[in-house]
Structure formats: structure tokens, C-alpha cells
Amino acid sequence: MAASDILSYLPNSYKTRDEQDYINFLWESYESNYNNGKYPFAFIAFHMLYMSFVYFEVWQIKENRTSDFQKSLIAFSKDNEKMMLDATTPFAFVEIGESNFIRFLKLIGCDNGKIGSYCTSVKSRNDAAHSNGRIFFNASGTVDTKTTEILRYVDEIQILSYPVIDECLIQFLKDSWNPDDREYIGEEDQIREILIHGNYLSQKDIEHMLTFDISQLSGETNYTEMETLFNTFSTAYATT
């Protein structure tokens, strides 16, 4: 796996220019530091891309399984609970310690063993970032091994998120089949702005949505219109 593969797990579009610029900055920082042999700093940038991916995954849980997300906040302080419930961007989650935050992935079926594995990057980042008199990741092979490991974790998390992605698509179809009762009259505009952009969908999310069996919804009253909207989505994004 190439380090650049992580970009296909991150959103296709962002709600603000600052969010887009931030992700671009992290990737450019990774490339620049890696190409110039500054491997510890390359790893730090890559780890931040990884945590951004985790924030977006938990955001999708928050938006599509709101009740489960709310229940998971029981052990947090009132201030942190309010912050997470009122958040308007996934990057607001940075207020929560990374190791603790990764535990939200239990909401999509990650067990404690997997959570422990997914947290190892946090320890590695701490080792690389602190002024401890040691240079971690002092060779390209070392950082390559670590980025490959992180990409394996990212793919595992992505697969576990499939049910949430399906729920996101189903809700969109139910909410958007009627052109007289949605944000945009045009189907492609509605798909682009509300489904893709509004849910921070990644290329990997889209690829999974394209495999959705629309006949599962054949019992819905407005199935014909929902199927038409889904087919428009499939046609527009099949070669993306």
C-alpha cells in the first residue's frame, strides 16, 4: 500500500476551505519531510491524517446513529458532552485525547484488542514528537512499515463502517426522492451537496455505496423515485 492511499479514505470535499487546506497541508508536510529524509516529522503528519480519518468516521456515527453516540457520552464531563453534541465540524473532536477518542470506534464493533492496536500510532506519535533526545523513525523503511500498519487499520475501520454508510445512503434516498421537498431540484446537485459533501463522504465510502442493493428498499412507498435517484448517483460516480 502506498502512503497516498490514505487520501481515498478522507472526504472528497469539505464544508470549509480551512478544512480542505488543513488536509492538503498535512499531506504536503508528509511528502516534503519524507522526501527530505525528515522521517519523524513525516510520520507525525501522517498520524495527523490518520486521526483526521478517525474524526470523520466518528462524525458519520454521530450523524447517522445519534442515539448510540449520545449514550456513549455518559462518562464524559458536561462540557465535553455538549461540545461533541454541538460540534459543527469533525475537527472539534480534537479536544478529546486521541487514545480515548479512538474508543468511540466501539460503536461500529471494534473490540478492545482492536482499539489497543489502533491506539499504537498515538504512542508512536508521542515518542516522535516529544523532546526526549532520541530520533525515532530515522530511516525510510521504518516510517514505511508504520504507515503500512496504519493503512491496514484504516481499511479495517472503513469496512466496519459499512453499515453506517448504508444507513447514510438509505436516509438520503428517503429524504431526497421528492424534488419539491428537498434542498436542490436537480438530482445531481442534491447528491453532490447533500449526500457527498454534507456527509464528508470519501472515495471509499462512495465505492461502497455503489454496491448497495437498491432492491432492499422495494417495499418503500416511493421506491420508484428512490431507485431513480440512486441510479443517477451510480451513473454520476461510477467512474469517479
CORNORZI-V505233 format. One record per residue. N is the residue number from 1. PHI is phi as a letter, one per 40 degrees, with the letter a starting at -180 (* if undefined). OMEGA is omega in radians with two decimals (none if undefined). D_FIRST is the distance of its C-alpha to the first C-alpha in Angstrom with 2 decimals. Layout:
BEGIN
[[N | PHI | OMEGA | D_FIRST] [N | PHI | OMEGA | D_FIRST]]
END
This chain:
BEGIN
[[1 | * | 3.10 | 0.00] [2 | c | -3.14 | 3.79] [3 | d | -3.11 | 6.59] [4 | c | 3.13 | 8.37] [5 | c | -3.11 | 6.80] [6 | c | -3.11 | 9.30] [7 | c | 3.14 | 12.03] [8 | c | 3.09 | 12.01] [9 | c | 3.12 | 12.96] [10 | b | -3.02 | 15.72] [11 | d | 3.03 | 19.05] [12 | c | 3.11 | 19.83] [13 | a | -3.04 | 23.08] [14 | b | -3.07 | 24.89] [15 | c | 3.10 | 28.51] [16 | b | 3.09 | 29.40] [17 | c | 3.14 | 28.67] [18 | c | 3.12 | 28.29] [19 | c | 3.12 | 25.37] [20 | c | -3.13 | 23.59] [21 | c | -3.13 | 24.56] [22 | c | 3.13 | 23.32] [23 | c | 3.08 | 19.73] [24 | c | 3.13 | 19.90] [25 | c | -3.14 | 21.39] [26 | c | -3.13 | 18.72] [27 | c | 3.11 | 15.94] [28 | c | 3.09 | 18.35] [29 | c | 3.09 | 19.20] [30 | c | -3.09 | 15.71] [31 | c | -3.09 | 15.45] [32 | c | -3.13 | 19.05] [33 | c | 3.12 | 19.07] [34 | c | -3.09 | 15.99] [35 | c | 3.14 | 17.50] [36 | b | 3.05 | 20.83] [37 | g | 3.11 | 19.91] [38 | c | -2.93 | 20.70] [39 | c | 3.10 | 17.86] [40 | d | -3.13 | 19.62] [41 | c | 3.05 | 20.12] [42 | c | -3.14 | 16.57] [43 | c | 3.14 | 15.58] [44 | d | 3.13 | 18.50] [45 | c | -3.14 | 17.46] [46 | c | 3.09 | 13.94] [47 | c | 3.12 | 15.81] [48 | c | 3.01 | 18.18] [49 | c | 3.10 | 15.64] [50 | c | -3.14 | 14.64] [51 | c | 3.06 | 18.39] [52 | c | 3.07 | 19.03] [53 | d | 3.13 | 16.78] [54 | c | 3.12 | 18.89] [55 | d | -3.13 | 22.02] [56 | c | 3.10 | 21.34] [57 | c | -3.14 | 20.69] [58 | c | 3.07 | 23.95] [59 | d | 3.12 | 25.68] [60 | c | 3.05 | 25.10] [61 | c | -3.14 | 26.63] [62 | d | -3.06 | 29.47] [63 | c | -3.04 | 30.21] [64 | b | 3.07 | 29.99] [65 | b | -3.01 | 31.15] [66 | d | -3.11 | 33.54] [67 | c | 3.11 | 35.89] [68 | c | -3.14 | 33.30] [69 | c | 3.13 | 31.99] [70 | d | -3.13 | 35.58] [71 | c | -3.10 | 36.38] [72 | c | -3.08 | 33.45] [73 | c | -3.00 | 35.07] [74 | d | -3.08 | 38.14] [75 | c | -3.11 | 37.48] [76 | c | 3.07 | 36.83] [77 | c | 3.13 | 39.60] [78 | d | -3.12 | 41.37] [79 | c | 3.13 | 40.03] [80 | c | 3.09 | 36.37] [81 | c | 3.13 | 36.99] [82 | c | -3.13 | 38.59] [83 | d | -3.09 | 35.90] [84 | c | 3.13 | 33.13] [85 | c | -3.10 | 35.29] [86 | c | -3.06 | 36.45] [87 | d | 3.10 | 33.12] [88 | b | 3.08 | 32.61] [89 | a | 3.09 | 29.08] [90 | d | -3.10 | 26.16] [91 | c | 3.05 | 26.29] [92 | c | -3.11 | 29.67] [93 | c | -3.13 | 27.98] [94 | c | 3.13 | 27.29] [95 | c | -3.13 | 30.82] [96 | c | 3.11 | 29.69] [97 | d | -3.00 | 28.22] [98 | d | -3.12 | 24.46] [99 | c | 3.10 | 24.75] [100 | c | -3.09 | 27.54] [101 | c | -3.13 | 25.86] [102 | d | 3.13 | 22.80] [103 | c | 3.05 | 25.50] [104 | c | 3.13 | 26.07] [105 | c | 3.02 | 23.10] [106 | c | 3.13 | 25.66] [107 | c | 3.07 | 27.03] [108 | b | 2.99 | 24.28] [109 | h | 3.08 | 24.62] [110 | c | 3.09 | 22.62] [111 | c | -3.07 | 24.78] [112 | c | 3.12 | 25.66] [113 | c | 3.12 | 23.37] [114 | c | 3.13 | 20.28] [115 | d | 3.11 | 21.78] [116 | d | 3.11 | 22.24] [117 | c | -3.09 | 18.62] [118 | c | 3.13 | 17.59] [119 | c | -3.09 | 20.27] [120 | c | 3.13 | 19.12] [121 | c | 3.12 | 17.26] [122 | c | 3.11 | 20.71] [123 | c | 3.13 | 22.35] [124 | c | 3.10 | 19.88] [125 | c | 3.12 | 20.48] [126 | c | 3.12 | 24.19] [127 | c | -3.08 | 24.16] [128 | c | -2.99 | 22.61] [129 | c | -3.06 | 24.81] [130 | c | 3.13 | 28.19] [131 | c | -3.05 | 30.78] [132 | b | 3.08 | 30.91] [133 | g | -3.13 | 31.40] [134 | b | 3.09 | 28.12] [135 | b | 3.06 | 24.99] [136 | c | 3.14 | 21.85] [137 | f | -3.06 | 18.46] [138 | c | 3.08 | 20.49] [139 | a | -3.10 | 17.98] [140 | c | -3.13 | 14.64] [141 | c | -3.13 | 13.41] [142 | c | -3.14 | 14.62] [143 | c | 3.09 | 12.93] [144 | c | 3.12 | 9.52] [145 | c | -3.10 | 10.19] [146 | c | 3.14 | 11.42] [147 | c | 3.08 | 8.82] [148 | c | 3.09 | 6.28] [149 | c | 3.14 | 9.53] [150 | c | 3.13 | 10.34] [151 | c | 3.07 | 7.48] [152 | c | 3.09 | 8.69] [153 | c | -3.13 | 12.09] [154 | d | -3.13 | 11.66] [155 | c | 3.09 | 10.84] [156 | c | 3.14 | 13.79] [157 | c | 3.12 | 15.97] [158 | d | -3.13 | 15.30] [159 | c | 3.11 | 16.47] [160 | c | -3.11 | 19.41] [161 | c | -3.08 | 20.37] [162 | d | 3.13 | 20.98] [163 | d | 3.11 | 24.72] [164 | c | 3.12 | 25.09] [165 | c | 3.09 | 23.53] [166 | c | 3.14 | 25.96] [167 | c | 3.11 | 28.80] [168 | c | 3.14 | 27.99] [169 | c | -3.12 | 28.23] [170 | c | -3.14 | 31.36] [171 | c | 3.11 | 33.08] [172 | c | -3.13 | 32.36] [173 | c | 3.14 | 33.90] [174 | c | -3.10 | 36.87] [175 | c | -2.91 | 37.46] [176 | b | -3.06 | 36.96] [177 | c | -3.06 | 38.57] [178 | c | -3.12 | 41.84] [179 | c | 3.14 | 41.89] [180 | c | -3.06 | 45.08] [181 | b | 3.11 | 43.58] [182 | a | -3.03 | 40.22] [183 | c | -3.08 | 39.08] [184 | b | 3.14 | 38.57] [185 | c | -3.13 | 40.61] [186 | c | -3.11 | 38.02] [187 | c | -3.09 | 35.38] [188 | c | 3.08 | 32.52] [189 | c | 3.12 | 33.64] [190 | c | 3.13 | 33.76] [191 | c | -3.08 | 30.29] [192 | c | -3.01 | 28.76] [193 | c | -3.04 | 30.69] [194 | c | -3.14 | 31.21] [195 | c | -3.03 | 28.32] [196 | c | -3.08 | 25.34] [197 | c | -3.06 | 26.61] [198 | c | -3.12 | 28.74] [199 | b | -3.13 | 26.13] [200 | f | -3.09 | 23.27] [201 | c | 3.09 | 21.23] [202 | c | 3.06 | 17.60] [203 | c | 3.12 | 16.14] [204 | c | 3.07 | 14.74] [205 | c | -3.11 | 18.31] [206 | c | 3.13 | 19.85] [207 | d | 3.10 | 17.93] [208 | c | 3.13 | 19.19] [209 | d | -3.13 | 22.63] [210 | c | 3.13 | 22.91] [211 | c | -3.07 | 22.99] [212 | c | 3.11 | 25.88] [213 | c | -3.06 | 29.05] [214 | c | -3.13 | 31.68] [215 | c | 3.06 | 34.45] [216 | d | -3.08 | 33.96] [217 | c | -3.05 | 35.99] [218 | c | 3.12 | 38.73] [219 | c | -3.14 | 41.23] [220 | c | -3.12 | 41.00] [221 | d | -3.07 | 44.11] [222 | b | -3.08 | 42.24] [223 | d | -3.09 | 39.71] [224 | d | 3.13 | 40.51] [225 | c | 3.11 | 39.79] [226 | c | 3.11 | 36.59] [227 | c | 3.11 | 35.40] [228 | c | 3.12 | 36.26] [229 | c | 3.11 | 34.27] [230 | c | 3.13 | 31.22] [231 | c | 3.07 | 31.58] [232 | c | 3.07 | 31.75] [233 | d | -3.09 | 28.48] [234 | c | 3.14 | 26.85] [235 | c | -3.08 | 28.30] [236 | c | -3.00 | 27.38] [237 | b | -3.10 | 23.68] [238 | c | -3.09 | 22.87] [239 | b | -3.11 | 21.46] [240 | c | none | 20.01]]
END
